[in-house]
Amino acid sequence: MAQTYEFYCERADEAAALADRATLDNVRERELRSEKNRRAKPPRNG
């Protein structure tokens, strides 16, 4: 699967949704870190 900008945006959106639904603090924090990292890193070409 090619990791495109859209791919990273979709994964970031999923992480944000999981963080919103998380009941455990460590899970919420993990998903928020994941979202932040996915939005910050542009996909590599090649």
C-alpha positions in Angstrom: 0.0 0.0 0.0 1.4 3.4 -1.0 1.6 5.7 2.0 0.1 8.9 0.7 -0.9 12.0 2.4 -4.5 10.8 2.4 -3.3 7.5 4.1 -1.6 9.5 6.9 -4.7 11.8 7.3 -7.0 8.8 7.6 -4.8 7.1 10.2 -4.6 10.4 12.2 -8.4 10.7 12.1 -8.7 7.1 13.3 -6.3 7.8 16.2 -8.2 10.9 17.2 -11.5 8.9 17.2 -9.9 6.2 19.3 -8.6 8.8 21.7 -12.0 10.3 22.1 -13.5 6.9 23.0 -10.7 5.7 25.2 -11.5 5.2 28.9 -7.9 4.5 30.0 -5.6 7.5 30.2 -2.6 5.6 28.8 -4.6 4.5 25.8 -5.9 8.1 25.2 -2.4 9.5 25.4 -1.0 6.8 23.1 -3.6 7.6 20.4 -3.1 11.4 20.8 0.6 10.9 20.3 -0.1 8.7 17.2 -2.4 11.4 15.8 0.2 14.1 16.4 3.0 12.1 14.7 0.8 11.1 11.7 -0.1 14.8 11.1 3.5 16.0 11.5 5.2 13.6 9.2 4.8 13.9 5.5 4.9 10.6 3.5 8.3 9.7 2.0 8.5 9.2 -1.7 10.4 6.1 -2.7 
